[in-house]
């Protein structure tokens, strides 16, 4: 099976998910954007439908399906004209919960993973700090062992689901002298004494809560350690490929959504006595955008095949994220131009897409980091293997 040759079951799932989105999400998106808060009841509804555990074992309430169901999920979520809602959903299922499934103790899986899949808890991944973004090895948040607890001090920033979420998979330094081998992952509940969060006012992604977190002598039981102490960096390297691939899928779907929305507009809008779509300059611009989207999507689909086959595709996922994220900015920019002055107003959703799409080349590793990873692999012959 390939991403371009999906089964009838995959198509039924797409139709079911699309109908759910039209009924339970689209009517409320504008309100969530204005209120800058997603109604938590949507996660429970999605959990009841099985949408938050597509690739997770049935033992924890998941559906144990192949990756193509997640590809479809990422695509359909990206058609709802809210980058904020989409990223919140992707963070839960593909950027934070996987660390619980792969590395956490059975106790943590029962207490946190099952409720996430059921839609009862919202998870987040807390890596970035005010002084350490892509350079994970330079994080300063510390976790000092004291009896049966870790005492955690430090701060995190740009954390999606960080204000309304229930817990954070947090990168900390348990042994600062060991560099990358001194980094660990610890689960911290937002309600723990000493944890505080503040919302960050953003250019886009208004529906999602992006927060700065502060940890002031936060006391966390050692059972909240995810996996082995000192193995956090390798765990992150293992998980980032999935994060980058889902970001690429999201960007391509955003391209398609923006173009479809724009084509509907130029079919109605007239200037100089004819429809915009009849002007050659616009027709050729549309044709080039279609060509760019289709060629990039073909490569992203190839990466989905690799993911479904269990391959650790660092170079391919880095290329996919780089190309898809950069293309999304270009496509939405061109689409907004075709709306003229109306594109600069909130009357049309292309303005929201224009704001939201800009985060793509920053999250999950900047475009510059993607280029450096690719350069190391093809020029320096660096090899990245799964830990």
Residue pairs with C-beta under 8 A, 6 or more apart in sequence:
1 7
1 66
1 68
1 308
2 301
2 305
3 68
3 71
3 301
3 302
3 304
3 305
3 308
4 301
6 68
6 72
10 68
10 69
10 72
13 69
13 72
14 72
14 76
16 49
17 51
17 72
17 73
17 76
18 76
20 45
20 46
20 49
20 51
21 76
21 77
21 79
21 80
24 42
24 45
25 42
25 80
25 85
26 80
28 39
28 42
29 80
29 81
29 82
29 85
29 207
32 38
32 39
32 82
32 84
32 85
32 207
33 82
33 84
33 206
33 207
33 352
34 206
36 199
36 206
36 207
36 209
37 164
37 207
37 209
38 84
38 85
38 88
38 164
38 207
38 208
38 209
40 122
40 164
43 52
43 92
43 119
43 120
43 122
44 118
44 119
44 120
45 119
46 52
46 89
46 119
47 53
47 61
47 117
47 118
47 119
47 120
48 118
48 119
50 62
50 63
51 73
52 92
52 93
52 116
52 117
52 118
52 119
53 60
53 61
53 62
53 63
53 93
53 117
54 62
54 63
54 65
54 69
54 70
54 73
54 93
55 62
55 63
55 64
55 65
55 66
55 67
55 69
55 70
56 62
56 63
56 64
56 97
56 101
56 113
56 117
57 64
57 101
58 64
60 101
60 109
60 110
60 113
60 114
60 117
61 114
61 117
61 118
62 117
63 69
66 308
67 304
67 307
67 308
68 304
68 308
70 93
70 94
70 246
71 249
71 304
73 93
74 90
74 94
74 246
74 249
74 250
74 253
75 249
75 252
75 253
76 253
77 85
77 86
77 89
77 90
77 250
77 253
78 86
78 249
78 250
78 253
78 254
78 257
79 253
79 256
79 257
80 86
81 257
81 261
81 349
81 352
81 353
82 207
82 352
82 356
83 204
83 205
83 208
83 254
83 352
83 353
83 355
83 356
83 357
83 359
84 204
84 205
84 206
84 207
84 208
84 356
85 207
85 208
86 250
87 160
87 205
87 208
87 250
87 359
87 363
88 122
88 160
88 161
88 207
88 208
88 209
90 246
90 247
90 250
91 123
91 124
91 125
91 160
91 161
92 116
92 122
92 123
92 161
94 242
94 243
94 246
95 125
95 239
95 242
95 243
95 246
95 364
96 123
96 124
96 125
96 161
96 168
96 169
97 113
97 116
97 117
97 123
98 239
98 242
99 125
99 169
99 185
99 226
99 235
99 239
100 108
100 109
100 112
100 113
100 116
100 123
100 169
100 187
100 226
101 109
101 113
102 227
102 235
102 238
102 239
103 185
103 226
103 227
103 231
103 235
104 112
104 113
104 187
104 226
104 227
105 223
107 223
108 187
108 223
108 224
108 226
112 121
112 123
112 167
112 187
115 121
116 122
116 123
121 166
121 167
122 161
122 164
122 165
122 166
123 161
123 165
123 166
123 167
123 168
123 169
124 159
124 160
124 161
124 162
124 165
124 167
124 168
124 169
125 159
125 160
125 168
125 169
126 156
126 159
126 162
126 168
126 169
126 170
126 171
126 188
126 213
127 136
127 139
127 156
127 171
127 236
128 156
128 157
128 158
128 159
129 139
129 140
129 141
129 154
129 155
129 156
129 157
130 155
130 157
130 212
131 138
131 140
132 138
132 139
132 140
133 158
133 366
134 365
134 366
134 368
134 369
136 171
136 180
136 183
136 233
136 236
137 179
137 180
137 183
137 233
139 154
139 171
139 172
139 173
139 183
140 154
140 173
141 152
141 153
141 154
141 155
141 156
141 170
141 171
141 172
141 173
141 215
142 152
142 153
142 154
142 172
142 173
142 174
142 176
143 150
143 151
143 152
143 172
143 173
143 174
143 184
143 186
143 220
144 150
144 151
144 152
144 174
145 174
145 222
148 221
148 222
149 219
149 220
149 221
149 222
150 172
150 174
150 186
150 219
150 220
150 221
150 222
150 224
150 225
151 217
151 218
151 219
152 170
152 172
152 186
152 188
152 194
152 215
152 217
152 218
152 219
152 220
153 215
153 216
153 217
153 218
154 172
154 214
154 215
155 212
155 213
155 214
155 215
156 162
156 168
156 170
156 212
156 213
157 200
157 212
157 213
158 200
158 210
158 212
159 168
159 197
159 210
159 211
159 212
159 213
160 205
160 208
160 209
160 210
161 208
161 209
162 168
162 197
162 209
162 210
162 211
162 212
162 213
163 197
163 198
163 199
163 209
163 210
163 211
164 209
165 190
165 209
166 189
166 190
166 191
167 187
167 188
167 189
167 190
168 187
168 188
168 190
168 213
169 185
169 187
169 226
170 185
170 186
170 187
170 188
171 183
171 184
171 185
171 232
171 236
172 183
172 184
172 185
172 186
172 232
173 182
173 183
173 184
174 182
174 183
174 184
174 229
174 230
175 181
175 182
175 229
175 230
176 182
178 230
180 233
181 230
181 233
182 230
183 230
183 232
183 233
183 236
184 225
184 226
184 227
184 228
184 229
184 230
184 231
184 232
185 225
185 226
185 227
185 232
185 235
185 236
186 220
186 224
186 225
186 226
187 220
187 224
187 226
188 195
188 215
188 218
188 220
188 224
189 195
190 197
192 218
192 219
192 220
193 218
193 219
194 215
194 216
194 217
194 218
194 219
195 213
195 214
195 215
195 218
196 213
196 214
196 216
197 211
197 212
197 213
197 214
198 211
198 212
199 209
199 210
199 211
200 210
200 211
200 212
202 210
203 355
203 358
204 352
204 355
204 356
204 357
204 358
204 359
205 355
205 356
205 359
206 352
206 355
226 232
226 235
227 235
231 387
234 387
235 387
237 384
237 387
238 312
238 386
238 387
240 364
240 365
241 307
241 312
241 313
241 314
241 317
242 307
243 364
244 317
244 318
244 320
244 321
244 364
244 365
244 370
245 300
245 303
245 304
245 307
245 317
245 320
245 321
247 321
247 324
247 325
247 360
247 363
247 364
248 300
248 303
248 317
248 320
248 321
248 323
248 324
248 325
249 300
249 304
249 324
250 360
251 321
251 324
251 325
251 327
251 328
251 357
251 360
252 293
252 296
252 297
252 300
252 324
252 327
252 328
254 328
254 331
254 332
254 353
254 356
254 357
254 360
255 289
255 293
255 296
255 324
255 327
255 328
255 331
255 332
256 293
256 297
257 353
258 331
258 332
258 335
258 350
258 353
258 357
259 286
259 289
259 290
259 293
259 331
259 335
261 335
261 349
261 350
261 353
262 286
262 335
262 338
262 339
262 350
263 277
263 286
265 276
265 338
265 339
265 348
266 275
266 276
266 277
266 282
266 286
266 338
267 275
267 276
267 277
268 275
269 275
269 276
270 276
271 279
276 282
276 338
277 283
277 286
282 338
285 334
285 338
289 331
289 334
289 335
292 327
292 330
292 331
293 327
293 331
296 323
296 324
296 327
299 316
299 319
299 320
299 323
300 320
300 324
302 316
303 313
303 316
303 317
303 320
306 313
306 316
307 313
307 317
312 384
312 385
312 386
314 373
314 377
314 384
315 373
315 374
315 377
315 378
318 365
318 370
318 373
318 374
319 370
319 374
321 364
321 365
321 370
322 367
322 370
322 371
322 374
324 360
325 360
325 361
325 367
326 361
326 367
328 357
328 360
329 357
329 358
329 360
329 361
332 350
332 353
332 354
332 357
333 354
335 343
335 350
335 353
336 343
336 344
336 350
336 351
336 353
336 354
337 343
339 348
339 350
342 348
343 350
343 351
343 354
344 351
345 351
346 352
361 367
365 373
373 384
376 382
377 383
377 384
